[in-house]
Structure formats: C-alpha cells, structure tokens
Amino acid sequence: MNHENSAFRRRLERALELRKVRTTGMTAQEETELAAAEETERQGRRKVGDAARVDYLVRDAMAQGKFDNLKYSGKPIPGLGERYDPDWWVKGLIQREQLSGLGPKAILLRTEDAELDAKLDAMYSEKQVRETLEDFNARVIDARRQLQGGPPVITKTRDADVELERWRQRRESVAQAAAALAPEKPAKKRWWARIWNGSG
C-alpha cells in the first residue's frame, strides 16, 4: 500500500513536470539549469554586504538627482555641535509650531529662566523686579514638588537681592552707554557775549 502511494506520487510529479515543460517550451534539463542559475544569483545577492548595498543605493540616488536642492544643502545643520539635550524634541516642536505657554513645567521654566534678565531689564522699579522674582521662585518650587513625571526640574531659584543688584548694574551701564552716544550740545553763549559779538 505504501509502495503504491509512493509510485503514484512519483507519476504525479513526473506528469506535473512534463506539463510544465510543455507550457514553458523548455526541456526538463533546461528548467533545472535555469533554477540552479537563479539560486546561484540569489546566493550572490545575499553575500553582498550591507555597506556595499548602501553605497550602491546612495550612488544611484545621487545619479538620479534625489539629493539635489535639499533643505540644508551647503549650510550647517542646526544644533549639530551643541551638547546633548534630552528635551530636544520638545523644544524643536515648540519652536517649529511657535507654541507658547505649552509643555512640561520644567521646559517652560528653563525657557523663562533664559529670558528672565531681558524681562527684568524692561521693568522700571525695584518693586516690579522683586515681585517678578518672587513669582518665578514660587513657580520653580511648586514645579519641584509636583510628581507628574516628565523631565526633571533643574531650574534654580534666583536670589532677589543679587538679581536686584545685577539689574541696577545693567541699568547703569545702559545709561552710561546712552550718555556716551548722545551728541554734545553746543555751549550756549551768554547774553553779554552775544551782544559783544554782534550776533542776535
């Protein structure tokens, strides 16, 4: 019974092979040689290393002009030489989308800390500066107490007295620079000098 099944299977395989030969117009030997050649080609493709494949694909893309007119062609890539920032993607999103007031408190406080001196310089009284610093410090302390996850709060609180002194120094240096750039007024002649010289 088992012998009959195997004989039937061989006849069936032979019939399929003959049918295939008739439809393709090749002999069984030609078909075998073609299959062997295809397998050799497949193995050769597998042996080509990844580096060679990548090199080929890059050269092919260059030849097709796919790298022409790229966004940063001939320009430095932004942020390439900077130190690693774990929040780069959040900052990039906020910058690209021009979002303000959104994001984790840690990021918002870092941004505000970087811009705080300019904000203080726009104020006119020490009372305003002190109130702004107290508000900033209270928000930094509150953010440190929150356990909501996200990036860590590394922003430091600011000493109000030290910042007030720095604010005064900056205002004084700006006033001195403005005075140095101001044109000198010509000295006004006294009344008797105008009469003596005959100019009215």
C-alpha positions in Angstrom: 0.0 0.0 0.0 2.8 2.3 1.0 4.8 1.3 -2.1 1.7 2.1 -4.3 1.4 5.6 -2.8 5.0 6.4 -3.5 4.7 5.2 -7.1 1.6 7.2 -7.6 3.3 10.3 -6.2 6.3 9.8 -8.5 4.0 9.5 -11.5 2.1 12.6 -10.4 5.3 14.6 -10.0 6.5 13.5 -13.4 3.2 14.5 -15.0 3.4 17.9 -13.4 7.0 18.3 -14.6 6.0 17.3 -18.2 3.1 19.7 -18.2 5.4 22.5 -17.0 7.9 21.7 -19.8 5.1 21.8 -22.4 3.9 25.2 -21.2 7.3 26.9 -21.0 8.8 25.2 -24.1 11.9 24.1 -22.2 13.2 20.7 -21.5 13.4 19.4 -18.0 17.2 19.7 -18.1 17.0 23.4 -19.2 14.4 24.0 -16.5 16.8 22.5 -13.9 19.7 24.6 -15.2 17.7 27.8 -15.0 16.6 27.0 -11.4 20.2 26.4 -10.5 21.3 29.7 -12.1 18.6 31.6 -10.3 19.6 30.1 -6.9 23.3 31.0 -7.6 22.2 34.6 -8.3 20.2 34.7 -5.1 23.1 33.5 -3.0 25.4 36.0 -4.7 23.0 38.8 -3.8 22.9 37.7 -0.2 26.7 37.7 0.0 26.9 41.4 -0.9 27.4 43.3 2.4 25.1 45.9 3.8 27.8 48.6 3.4 28.2 47.8 -0.4 24.4 47.8 -0.8 24.0 51.2 1.0 26.9 52.6 -1.1 25.2 51.4 -4.3 21.9 52.9 -3.2 23.4 56.2 -2.3 25.3 56.5 -5.6 22.2 55.5 -7.5 20.2 58.2 -5.7 22.9 60.8 -6.4 22.9 59.9 -10.1 19.1 60.3 -10.2 19.4 63.8 -8.5 17.5 62.9 -5.4 19.9 64.8 -3.2 19.7 68.0 -5.2 18.0 71.0 -3.5 18.0 69.6 0.0 16.9 72.0 2.8 20.3 72.4 4.4 22.4 72.0 1.2 25.6 74.0 1.7 24.6 75.2 5.1 25.5 74.0 8.6 23.0 71.6 10.2 21.3 73.4 13.1 22.2 72.0 16.6 24.9 69.7 15.2 27.8 70.9 17.5 25.7 71.5 20.6 25.8 69.4 23.7 23.1 66.7 24.0 19.8 67.9 25.4 17.3 65.2 26.4 14.4 67.6 25.7 15.5 68.4 22.1 12.3 67.0 20.5 10.0 69.1 22.8 12.0 72.2 22.2 12.0 71.6 18.4 8.3 71.1 18.4 7.6 74.2 20.3 10.0 76.2 18.1 8.6 74.8 14.8 5.0 75.2 15.8 5.7 78.6 17.5 3.9 77.4 20.6 4.0 79.4 23.8 2.8 78.5 27.3 2.5 74.8 26.4 4.7 71.9 27.5 6.0 70.5 30.7 6.7 72.9 33.5 10.3 72.0 33.6 10.8 73.1 29.9 8.7 76.3 30.4 10.7 77.3 33.5 14.0 76.7 31.7 12.8 78.9 28.8 11.6 81.6 31.2 14.9 81.4 33.2 16.9 82.0 30.0 14.7 85.1 29.1 14.3 86.4 32.7 17.2 89.0 32.6 15.7 90.6 29.5 12.2 90.7 31.1 13.7 92.3 34.2 15.6 94.9 32.2 12.3 96.1 30.7 11.0 97.0 34.2 11.2 100.4 35.8 11.1 99.9 39.5 12.8 97.7 42.0 9.4 96.7 43.4 8.4 95.2 40.0 11.7 93.3 39.8 11.3 91.9 43.3 7.7 90.8 42.7 8.6 89.1 39.4 11.5 87.2 41.0 9.3 86.1 43.9 6.7 84.8 41.5 9.3 83.0 39.4 10.9 81.4 42.5 7.4 80.3 43.8 6.7 78.6 40.5 10.1 76.8 40.4 9.5 75.5 44.0 5.9 74.4 43.1 7.2 72.6 40.0 9.7 70.7 42.0 7.0 69.4 44.3 4.8 68.1 41.5 5.2 64.3 40.9 3.6 64.2 37.5 6.5 62.7 35.6 8.1 64.4 32.6 11.6 66.0 32.5 13.2 66.9 35.8 13.0 70.5 37.1 16.7 71.7 37.1 15.9 75.4 37.0 17.4 77.1 40.1 15.6 79.8 42.1 17.0 83.3 42.0 18.2 85.3 45.0 16.2 88.5 44.8 18.9 90.8 46.4 21.6 89.5 44.0 19.3 89.9 41.0 18.3 93.4 42.1 22.0 94.4 42.2 22.6 92.9 38.8 19.5 94.8 37.5 20.9 98.1 38.9 24.3 97.5 37.3 22.8 96.7 33.9 20.6 99.8 34.0 23.6 101.9 35.0 25.8 100.6 32.2 23.0 101.1 29.7 22.6 104.7 30.9 26.3 105.3 30.6 26.4 103.9 27.1 23.4 106.1 26.1 25.1 109.1 27.5 28.4 108.4 25.7 26.5 108.1 22.4 24.4 111.2 22.9 25.6 114.2 20.8 27.1 117.0 22.8 25.0 120.2 22.9 27.0 123.3 21.8 27.7 125.6 24.7 25.1 128.4 24.8 26.7 131.8 24.6 26.0 134.1 27.5 23.8 137.2 26.8 26.7 139.7 27.0 28.8 137.6 24.6 26.1 137.6 22.0 25.7 141.4 22.3 29.5 142.0 22.2 30.0 139.9 19.1 27.0 141.5 17.5 25.1 138.3 16.9 21.5 138.3 17.9 
